[in-house]
Amino acid sequence: MNQPIDSRSLVELVARLVDAAKGAGADAADAVAVRSRSTSVSVRLGKVEGTEASESDDVSLRVFIGKKVASVSANASSDAAMLAERAVAMARVSPEDPWQGLADEGLLARSPKNLDLFDATEVSADQLREDALAMEEAAMAVNGVSNSSGAGASAGMGGLVLATSHGFLGEYVASRFSRSASVIAGEGTGMERDYDYSSRPYFSDLDAPADIGRSAGERAVRRLGARKAKTGPVTVIYDPRVARGIAGHLAGAINGASVARKTSFLRDRMGQPIASAGITITDDPLRMRGQASRPFDGEGVEGQPLTLVEAGVLRHWLLSTSAARELGLETNGRGSRAASSVSPSSTNLAIEPGDRSPQDMIRSLKSGFYVTEVFGQGVNMVTGEYSRGASGFWIENGELAWPVAEVTIAANLKEMFLNMVPADDLDRNYGTAAPTLLIEGMTLAGE
């Protein structure tokens, strides 16, 4: 399964779909074919719980008749002419959408870059099983760990081919390897759970199984004896694992589709400060071996690296062609293909690091809350209101003093961004990356 995907049949298929759409009466069309393969193994308490292997070939076709658009999706064995006729018939009876259409021809990636996204390392199901067992064994060896929620390892790849009726034809393939372990510490009502994981495009870049397992076990044990903290104002420090969620909220707020629909709390803030002067946020689709890298977007446009927020000032929306046209702008190559629809999304987005260490941030606080996990859906992207269940560790006199659970932290994302201070520990090995973040002025609801 780790051999490169032969894309010749996919190239021929998308070309046939586009030609068939034109022959059926479409003014313009684009087609995407995606082939994916994966193998995964999960274990629990030393025994294999599941081994899965999957392979799929899917295609989607969009057709345009004037300002009308329709799309269909199917598997790769479907008849191209039949799909095209169905899509064109649907488009003829669809309402007009003034913003739809192919990306401008001058913006297309004529020579897509090789971003080194494919690792041909062969990883067998036996190797995945051994890695999963090694993670669980290392986790269970940590003193205080009482049970396992399971461990797993996977290897997979995906290939994409895009063709448009104005001459674009591009393809790329990317691999993905992952390992994860989750365990339980303690007994009875005092049990606590935690996990760790690693995911990379290249197998050799994964964290070692023993290190992942040991970290998962130690994280779980550290949470034993958790209790509520007192209700009141609090300075929060977000662990990077949770800080990535804050970065994701900001990406959602500057998504061009949300701005056009007026469902973003930042919709009227372009060119204005939206974060503290120490905050710079970048997005780079062309980063070599990046988790979310791509030589072109879902419309064939090569997105360039952007500084979305510069020294706290908002400089760019994330834009696909339709979102950009609705806002009177030009796409910046952030169109993401989901089946037959295209919408804006970030690529390798990062809150850039500051100049303080996480340890210095903790030492600077007489009291505070170091958050290692949040849960619940309490984020309103229209107003910015933020309220999440949280757990982590209470900070006393500059040290992590005792574990905290069953509390809620709340604020408004507008104020959170303005009060946000980044540490210097950014790990770019995530599609959405952030360092440790300190945010003053939040409210904690506990005992």
Protein Blocks (a to p, Z undefined) as FASTA:
>chain_A
ZZccdfklmmmmmmmmmmmmmmnopabdcdddddddddddddeehiafbdcddddddddd
dddehjaccdddddfkbcfklmmmmmmmmmmmpccdfkgccddfklpcfbccdehlacfb
dcdfklmmmmmmmmmmmmmmpghiabdebdcddddddddddddfeopacddddddddddd
dddedehjlbccdddddddfblklpccfklmmmmmmmmmmmmgoiacddeddddddddfk
lmmmmmmmmmmmmgmklmmnopafklmmghiafbdfkbccdddfkbghiakbcfbdfkop
acddddfbgghiafbdcddfklmmmnopacehiaccehjbccdddfddcddddfbdfklm
mmmpmbdcddfbdedjdbcfknopacddddddddeehiafbdcehiacdddfklmmmmpc
cdfkbcfkbfbdcdddddehiacddZZ
